[in-house]
Amino acid sequence: MKKKILALGITMCMAASLAACGGSSSETASEAGTTTAEAKTEAASQSEAEDKGEEASAPEETAAAELQTVAAGKLTVATSPDFAPYEFYAIGEDGTPALAGFDMALAQYIADDLGLELEVVTVDFDGVLSELQTKSVDLGMAGLSPDPKREGIMDFSDLYYIGGQSLVTVKANADTYNSFESINKPEVSVGAQIGSIQMDLATANSPDADIVALPKVTDIIAELLAGKMDAAYIETDVAKSYQKNYPELEIIMEVPYDQEGSAIGVCKGNEGLLAAVNASIAKAIEDGSMEKFIAEANELASGEKYEGLLDGNGQVQQ
């Protein structure tokens, strides 16, 4: 399930080579007036304690050091911030846009869990795929469905969210465009995002329709509301998010899809990072963080938001 891609940046931290340092107690022992033998005994005892402490922290430090990322100490993630509640900009009271969404919250969680600094690159949805294909980023997080056709350019993590796909129109056309048969006609315009699973669904379920490919979901919504498009394929929760702000939208039906879930795209061949990401996903689900991220993202998405790329000054494009 997906949208386009945009480029943007966030920061995370990753310690690629952490080294523990140990201290010596011999000087302290001497100043306390102990004998050489006592000093050696104390130093040996402290050294042993320090070794144990180093051994305790070694697994975590070693794991971080073994991870290979495109930028040392960072987890670089590409996303397309036009897909609320997955990723979007929440507009603060002062009008400042802040990257939000449960994909972004999960990205930060994973970075923290791996001891890395998070850096987010915002691009169109197609850009997310391109960034992964050229191995310019470590991860792609943009409501990606684990489509087998994409496995040549990325590896997929375990699913972290189960969603669905829907056919959407406006209330005025709800009785007209309410089935695949009704929209599968040359005179009916049907929208879907470029490079997305929704585009594949449009081609499979309504091949005879006038399929309109647009770069952003926001463009599709605008066309529907303006009456320039009859229906569109949109990820279900994304459609529900838009419906809160535009009640004239109508979700007509669920669209069958074998891969109804979201996964993280991982740079192809980076097995160590893939395993680490899967472990972090499992942890986020088990400790309840993922559920919290989804709830918070949906709440933010119901308020003032912006979906799309920011301008060169980091402001909402007018």
N, C-alpha and C positions, 0 to 999 in steps of 0.2 A: 504494500500500500504505500503510495508515495506521491510525492510532489516534486517540486523542482528544487533547484539548488541555489543557494546564495552563499555569499562569502562573508564570513565574520569572524571575529576572534574573541576567545575567552582564555583564561589562563589556568593551568593546572601544574602540579609539580611532580617530577619523577626523579628519584635519585638513582642514576645509572651506576654510580660507583661510590658507595658509601664505605668509609673505613672507620673502624672503631679505634680510639686511642686509649692507651693505658698509661697510668702514672707510676712513679716509683716512690716507695715509702722509706728507702734507706736514709735519705737526708733527714726526714722527720724523726726516725728512730734514733739517729745519732744525736740530734739536738736534744732529745729527751734523756740522753745520758745512758742509753742501753749499751750493752757490750756488743762487739762485732757479731758474736754468735746470735745474740738476741735480735740484732738488726736483720741478720740474714733470715732468721726464722720468721720475723714479722713480715719482711719483704716477700718471702716465699708464700706466706699465708695470704697476704693481700693480692699477690700476683695470681694465686689460685682463684681467689674470689672474683678478681677482674675477668679471668678467663671464663669463669662460669657465666658472668654477666654478658660477656661477648658472645658466648655460645647461645645464650637465650635470645639475643637479638639477631644473631647471625642468619636464621632462616628468612626473616622478613627483609633484611638488608640484601641478602644473596638473591632473593627472588626479584627485588627491584633492579639489582645490578644486571641480572640476566636478561631483563626485558630489552628488546631492541625497538627503538622508536625513531621517527624521522628527525627529531630534534632532541638531543640529550637532555634528560630531566623533564621533558614535556610530553604530554599526551595531546596530540593534535587531532582535532575532530572537525570534519566538514559537515555543515548542516544547511538546510534551506528554510529560513525562518518565515515561512508563509503557510504554515500547516498547524494552526492551533487545534487542539491543545498540546500537540507534540512539541512544536517550536514556533515562537512568535515573539514580538516585542510587546511587553506590557508597558503602557504609558503611565508614568507617575503623575502625582498631583502637580508637579512643576513642569510637566510636559516632556520630561526626559524619557526616552525609550530604553528599556532594559530587556535583554534577552531572557526569555522565560520559556516554560513548557516542560513537560515531564521528561522529554528526551534530554534536555539541557541539565535538568536536576540529576538525572541518572549519569550523565557524562561527568558531572562534578563529583558525584559519589564514587564512580569508578576511578577517577584520577586520584582522589584522596585515598581510596583504598589501596591503590598501587604506589602511593608515595610520589606522585608526579604532579607537575603543574599543568593545569588545563589551558589549552589554547584553542579557541573556536574560530573556524574559518567559515564565513557565510557566503553561500553561492546559490545559484538556481539549482533545482533538483538535478538537472542534467549535469551540472557542475560537480555535484556530490559524487556521482558515478565516475566522472572524469578524474577527479582528484584521487579516488581510490585506484582507478585503473593505472594511473601514472605513478602510484605509490608516493604521492605528495603529502598524504595525510596518513595517520594511523587508523582512524576510524571514520565511518560515515554513519551519522545518526539523523535520519529524516523520515521516520515512519516507514522504514524499508521493509518490504516483504521479502522473505527468502526465496525469491524466484530462481529456479534452476538455471534460467537463461543468463543470470548475472554471475553464476558461480565461476565463470571464466575470468572475471576481473576482480573478484573479492571472495573472501570466505565469510560465512555467516555465523554469528553467535547463536546461542540458544534463544528461543523466544522470550521476550521480557513483557510482552503485552499481547493480549488476544483482542482483536477488534473485528471489523466486518466491512463490507462494501455495500453501497446503496445507489439507487437511481433517484435523482432529485430533479424537481421542477418547481414551479410556483403554484400556489393554491388555485389560481384561475385556470390552470391547465391540468390540474390533478385528475380530472375525469377523462381527459383526452390522452395523455401520455402516461398510462398506468400499467404498461406491460412491455415486454421486449417486442411483441408483435406490433404494438402501436407506434413504437419509435423506429422500427426497422424499415424505414421508407426514405427514398431519396430526398423528399421534400422536408424531412424532419432533421433539424440540426441538433447534434448531440455532442456535448463537450467532454473533454478529458485532459488531464495534465500531460504535457510532453514527457516522454520517457518513463511514465508511471505505470503501475499495475492497472490503474483505471483505464489507461489507453488500451491495454491488452484486452480488458474486459469489454470495452466499447467495440473493438474490432471483432471479438468473438461473438458477442451477443446481438450486435446491431450492425453487421457488415454493410448493409445496403443504405444505412443512414448517411447523412452529410456529417461526417465526423470532424469536429473542429478541435485541433490541438492547440492549447494555450500554455504558456510557461508557468503561470501561477494560478493557484486555486482562487485567489482573489479576482483574477480576470474572469474566470468562469462564473463566479457568483455575480459579478457586475453584469455580464452578458445575460444571464438568466433574469435578473431583476429588471433589466432594460428591455426585455422582450426580444432580444436579438438571438437568443438561443432557446431551444424548446426543452431540452432535458440535459442532464449531465451525470456522469459517474463520479462519485466522491466517496472517500472513506467515511464510514458511518459516524464515528465520533467527531470528525472534522465537520461533517454536515450538520450535526447537532449543535456544534459550537457556533456555526454561522447562523443557525436557525434562531438562536437566542437573541441575536442582534437584528435579524431580518425574519420576523415571524411569517412573512409572506412566502417563505420557502417551504416546500413540502417534500418530505422523504416518502417516496412512493412505495418502494419495495427494497428488500434485501437482495443483493446480487450474489448468487452462489460463487464461492471461490475456495479452492482447496487449501490455500495458505493464508488463512485468516489470522494473522499474527504479525507482530513486528520483531525484527531482529536487528542487530548491529552489524554493519558491514565492516569487516576487518581486513587490513592490507593483506593481499594474497600471499600465502606462504609463511606468514608470521605466526607459527604454531604456539610459541611461548606466550605471545600477547593474546591470542585467541583463548587459550586455556585460562589465562589470568582474568580476561573479561568475563568469561563464563562463570568463573568462581565469584566474581564481584556481583554479577547479575543474580546468582543463586542467593548470595548473602543479602542483597537488597530486597529480594522477594521474601526471604525467610524472616528478616528482622522487621518487616512491615514498612520499610522505607519506600518501596515502589508504590504501594497503595497510597501512601501519604503524598508522594510526588504527583500522582494522577489527580487526587482530590484538589491539591493546591493549584495545579495547572488549569483544571476546569473552572475553578473559582476565578482565577486571574483572567482566563479567556472570556469570561462573561462580562468583564469590565472593559474599559477603554484599551484598545490594543491596535497594533499595526502589524500587517503581514506583508513582508517584502523586504527588499534590501534597503539599507540606509544610504543616504547620499555621502559624498566625500567628506563631509563635516560630521558624520555620525548622527545626522538628523533624519527625521521622517521625510521621505520624498513627497513633495506636493504635486 
